[in-house]
């Protein structure tokens, strides 16, 4: 699941950048500070980026579980859009904008292993 998200976010590019996110796992500053005390400038270090992203995934998972709404598609939606956005949509995947990214589309449709990890 993490490998699929990483592939969807950056094609494993540690220097990936969007208008709002950095690094291999494309973390936003707000997601970063939600779970890390480290400076956001460390988002370019792929090891730190992946570690903080996994912490953020754990935060999102716990958030969904506290609200009785955990599923892997909703976890992907929380990672992509933020847990508060997902909550604002009533934890209803049908109300959440579906991304253009094919990997995310597969996850949203229930395939939690849409990318084969390397051996």
Order of alpha helices (4+ residues) and beta strands (2+ residues): alpha-beta-beta-alpha-alpha-alpha-alpha-alpha
